């Protein structure tokens, strides 16, 4: 990557996303980095034109609509159409944090050998209120992601040439966990990925979220991906069990130091309500 400021493509696939799309678009537009292309593909929304009406309000967007094909074919279409040197995917119901893109580009410019940069995320409620920080093993090697997913695709920025060089398109046969499969394939390709100690995105919980509506199908697809990548499911369960209790203890200790037992009870209530 050259020392001049690169173009960054933020790619958003959207389907019936009018309820959340405005805050996402504005969070990207509010970035203080000057070279951003926000590419949005409407994947055949069926909300009586509500999603398209939102997109039409923002002339700076590069967007189009077409028939429904699914999330991962849409993301592949975005990859093919992106003009940026660096690419990030962010869902229509999530948000970018202030200064995220500038921080990422600074990291790339300081380390031109990198193929990718990832950071942390926050969980938020349907109304945009902060729930809690992502509990991640942020300094673990990338291969550890297969046992405890700790990278959100909306906090991951990849150079386009690394994607093309390693044929890292999304698997269009997957419906729910194509990003999990994708990041595992990035790890398998031994790309040079570096952690940035900054919250880069906010991921929203809501009742129509895919992970809630299609929970059983997601479990089946998870097993398929684990088998594909040779992931030991027993080791996954053991790892998740251990990390679950570690993160609970850490969260309780942080809460106690901040506000005693009242803060511990408040944090506990937020976790159980997600």
C-alpha positions as CSV (number, residue, x, y, z in Angstrom):
1,X,0.0,0.0,0.0
2,X,1.4,3.4,-0.9
3,X,2.0,6.2,1.7
4,X,-0.8,8.3,0.2
5,X,-4.3,8.1,1.8
6,X,-6.0,5.0,0.4
7,X,-9.7,4.7,-0.5
8,X,-11.6,2.7,2.0
9,X,-14.8,0.9,0.9
10,X,-17.5,0.3,3.5
11,X,-19.8,-2.3,2.1
12,X,-23.4,-2.8,3.5
13,X,-25.8,-5.5,2.3
14,X,-29.3,-4.6,3.3
15,X,-32.7,-6.4,3.2
16,X,-35.7,-4.7,4.7
17,X,-33.4,-2.5,6.8
18,X,-35.2,0.9,6.8
19,X,-35.7,0.8,10.6
20,X,-31.9,0.9,11.3
21,X,-30.3,2.1,8.1
22,X,-30.2,5.8,8.8
23,X,-28.0,5.7,11.9
24,X,-25.6,3.3,10.1
25,X,-25.3,5.6,7.1
26,X,-24.8,8.6,9.3
27,X,-22.1,6.9,11.4
28,X,-20.1,6.2,8.2
29,X,-20.7,9.7,6.9
30,X,-19.5,11.2,10.2
31,X,-16.1,9.5,9.9
32,X,-13.2,12.0,9.9
33,X,-11.3,10.1,7.3
34,X,-11.6,11.9,3.9
35,X,-11.5,8.9,1.4
36,X,-14.5,6.6,2.0
37,X,-16.8,4.9,-0.5
38,X,-20.0,3.7,1.2
39,X,-21.4,1.0,-1.1
40,X,-24.9,-0.4,-0.3
41,X,-26.7,-3.2,-2.1
42,X,-30.4,-3.6,-1.5
43,X,-30.9,-7.3,-1.7
44,X,-34.5,-7.2,-3.0
45,X,-36.2,-5.7,0.0
46,X,-39.9,-6.3,0.3
47,X,-40.9,-3.4,2.6
48,X,-42.9,-1.4,0.1
49,X,-40.0,0.7,-0.9
50,X,-39.0,1.9,2.6
51,X,-35.4,0.8,2.3
52,X,-35.0,2.3,-1.1
53,X,-36.6,5.6,0.2
54,X,-33.9,5.8,2.9
55,X,-31.1,5.2,0.3
56,X,-32.5,7.9,-1.9
57,X,-32.0,10.5,0.8
58,X,-28.2,10.1,0.7
59,X,-26.7,11.2,-2.7
60,X,-23.2,10.4,-1.5
61,X,-24.0,6.7,-1.4
62,X,-23.1,4.3,-4.2
63,X,-26.1,1.9,-4.2
64,X,-28.4,-0.2,-6.2
65,X,-31.3,-2.6,-5.8
66,X,-32.0,-6.0,-7.5
67,X,-33.7,-9.3,-6.8
68,X,-33.1,-11.1,-3.6
69,X,-30.0,-13.4,-3.7
70,X,-29.0,-13.7,-0.1
71,X,-26.5,-12.1,2.2
72,X,-23.3,-13.7,1.1
73,X,-23.9,-13.5,-2.7
74,X,-24.6,-9.8,-2.0
75,X,-21.3,-9.4,-0.1
76,X,-19.4,-11.1,-2.9
77,X,-21.1,-8.7,-5.3
78,X,-19.9,-5.8,-3.1
79,X,-16.4,-7.2,-3.2
80,X,-16.4,-7.3,-6.9
81,X,-17.7,-3.8,-7.2
82,X,-15.6,-2.1,-4.5
83,X,-13.2,0.5,-5.7
84,X,-11.4,0.8,-2.3
85,X,-7.9,-0.5,-1.5
86,X,-9.2,-1.5,1.9
87,X,-12.6,-3.1,2.5
88,X,-14.9,-3.5,5.5
89,X,-18.3,-5.0,5.7
90,X,-20.9,-3.6,8.1
91,X,-24.5,-4.7,8.5
92,X,-27.4,-2.3,8.1
93,X,-28.4,-2.5,11.8
94,X,-24.9,-1.9,13.2
95,X,-22.8,1.3,13.7
96,X,-19.3,2.5,13.1
97,X,-17.6,4.3,16.0
98,X,-16.1,7.8,15.6
99,X,-12.6,7.8,14.2
100,X,-12.7,4.1,13.4
101,X,-11.5,4.4,9.7
102,X,-8.8,6.9,10.4
103,X,-7.4,4.7,13.2
104,X,-7.4,1.7,10.9
105,X,-5.7,3.5,8.0
106,X,-3.0,4.8,10.4
107,X,-2.3,1.2,11.4
108,X,-2.0,0.2,7.8
109,X,0.3,3.1,6.9
110,X,2.5,2.3,10.0
111,X,2.6,-1.4,9.0
112,X,2.4,-1.6,5.1
113,X,3.2,-5.3,5.2
114,X,-0.2,-6.0,6.8
115,X,-3.1,-7.6,4.9
116,X,-5.7,-6.8,7.5
117,X,-6.5,-4.9,10.8
118,X,-9.2,-5.8,13.3
119,X,-10.5,-4.1,16.4
120,X,-13.0,-4.5,19.2
121,X,-16.8,-4.0,19.2
122,X,-19.5,-3.0,21.6
123,X,-22.9,-4.7,21.9
124,X,-25.9,-2.4,21.9
125,X,-29.7,-2.7,22.5
126,X,-32.4,-2.2,19.9
127,X,-32.6,1.5,20.9
128,X,-28.8,2.0,20.5
129,X,-28.0,1.9,24.2
130,X,-24.7,0.3,25.1
131,X,-25.2,-3.2,26.6
132,X,-21.6,-4.3,27.2
133,X,-18.2,-4.6,25.6
134,X,-17.3,-7.6,23.4
135,X,-15.4,-10.1,25.6
136,X,-12.6,-11.2,23.4
137,X,-9.2,-12.9,23.5
138,X,-7.9,-10.0,21.5
139,X,-4.3,-11.0,21.5
140,X,-4.8,-14.7,20.6
141,X,-3.5,-15.9,17.3
142,X,-6.0,-15.8,14.4
143,X,-6.4,-19.6,14.3
144,X,-7.9,-19.4,17.8
145,X,-11.0,-17.8,16.2
146,X,-12.3,-21.2,15.3
147,X,-12.6,-22.2,19.0
148,X,-13.8,-18.8,20.3
149,X,-15.0,-16.4,17.6
150,X,-13.6,-13.0,18.6
151,X,-13.5,-11.0,15.4
152,X,-16.6,-9.3,14.1
153,X,-16.6,-8.7,10.4
154,X,-17.7,-5.1,11.0
155,X,-14.5,-4.5,13.0
156,X,-12.3,-6.2,10.4
157,X,-10.6,-4.3,7.5
158,X,-8.9,-6.3,4.7
159,X,-6.9,-5.2,1.7
160,X,-8.7,-5.9,-1.5
161,X,-5.6,-7.4,-3.2
162,X,-5.2,-9.9,-0.3
163,X,-8.8,-11.0,-0.8
164,X,-8.3,-11.4,-4.6
165,X,-4.9,-13.0,-4.3
166,X,-6.2,-15.7,-2.0
167,X,-9.6,-16.2,-3.6
168,X,-11.4,-15.2,-0.3
169,X,-14.9,-14.7,-1.6
170,X,-17.7,-15.7,0.8
171,X,-19.2,-19.2,0.4
172,X,-22.6,-18.4,-1.3
173,X,-24.0,-21.8,-0.2
174,X,-24.0,-20.6,3.4
175,X,-26.9,-18.6,4.7
176,X,-26.0,-17.5,8.3
177,X,-22.4,-18.1,9.2
178,X,-20.5,-17.2,6.0
179,X,-18.5,-14.6,7.9
180,X,-17.3,-17.2,10.4
181,X,-16.3,-19.5,7.6
182,X,-14.6,-16.5,5.8
183,X,-12.5,-15.5,8.8
184,X,-11.4,-19.1,9.3
185,X,-10.3,-19.2,5.6
186,X,-8.4,-15.9,6.2
187,X,-6.6,-17.7,9.1
188,X,-5.9,-20.7,6.9
189,X,-4.4,-18.4,4.2
190,X,-1.9,-17.1,6.8
191,X,-2.7,-13.5,6.0
192,X,-0.9,-10.9,8.1
193,X,-3.6,-9.5,10.4
194,X,-2.9,-7.2,13.3
195,X,-5.0,-6.2,16.3
196,X,-5.9,-2.6,16.9
197,X,-6.8,-1.8,20.5
198,X,-9.9,0.3,19.7
199,X,-13.6,-0.2,19.5
200,X,-14.4,0.0,15.7
201,X,-18.1,-0.9,15.6
202,X,-21.3,-1.4,17.6
203,X,-23.4,-4.4,16.9
204,X,-27.2,-4.3,17.7
205,X,-29.3,-6.8,19.4
206,X,-33.0,-6.9,18.3
207,X,-35.9,-9.3,18.0
208,X,-35.6,-9.8,14.2
209,X,-31.9,-10.5,14.3
210,X,-31.0,-13.5,12.2
211,X,-29.2,-15.2,15.2
212,X,-32.5,-15.1,17.1
213,X,-35.0,-16.0,14.3
214,X,-33.0,-18.9,12.8
215,X,-31.2,-20.3,15.9
216,X,-31.7,-23.9,15.0
217,X,-30.5,-23.5,11.4
218,X,-27.5,-21.6,12.6
219,X,-26.5,-24.5,14.8
220,X,-26.7,-26.9,11.9
221,X,-24.6,-24.6,9.7
222,X,-22.1,-24.1,12.5
223,X,-21.5,-27.9,12.6
224,X,-21.0,-27.9,8.9
225,X,-18.3,-25.2,9.1
226,X,-16.6,-26.9,12.0
227,X,-16.4,-30.1,10.0
228,X,-15.1,-28.3,7.0
229,X,-12.2,-26.7,8.9
230,X,-11.5,-29.7,11.1
231,X,-12.6,-28.0,14.2
232,X,-12.9,-30.3,17.2
233,X,-16.3,-29.7,18.7
234,X,-15.5,-31.0,22.1
235,X,-12.5,-28.6,22.3
236,X,-14.8,-25.8,21.3
237,X,-17.2,-26.6,24.1
238,X,-14.4,-26.9,26.7
239,X,-12.9,-23.6,25.4
240,X,-16.2,-21.8,25.6
241,X,-17.0,-23.1,29.0
242,X,-13.6,-21.9,30.4
243,X,-13.8,-18.5,28.7
244,X,-17.4,-18.1,29.8
245,X,-16.5,-18.2,33.5
246,X,-13.3,-16.2,33.0
247,X,-15.2,-13.4,31.4
248,X,-17.9,-13.5,34.1
249,X,-15.3,-13.2,36.8
250,X,-13.5,-10.4,34.9
251,X,-16.8,-8.5,34.3
252,X,-17.8,-8.9,38.0
253,X,-14.4,-7.7,39.2
254,X,-14.5,-4.6,36.9
255,X,-18.0,-3.8,38.0
256,X,-17.1,-4.1,41.7
257,X,-14.2,-1.8,41.3
258,X,-16.4,0.7,39.5
259,X,-19.4,0.7,41.9
260,X,-19.4,-2.1,44.4
261,X,-22.1,-4.7,44.5
262,X,-24.8,-2.4,43.1
263,X,-22.8,-2.1,39.8
264,X,-22.2,-5.9,39.8
265,X,-26.0,-6.5,40.0
266,X,-26.6,-3.9,37.2
267,X,-24.1,-5.6,34.9
268,X,-25.5,-9.0,35.7
269,X,-29.0,-7.8,34.7
270,X,-27.7,-6.4,31.4
271,X,-26.1,-9.8,30.5
272,X,-29.2,-11.8,31.3
273,X,-31.4,-9.4,29.3
274,X,-29.5,-9.7,26.0
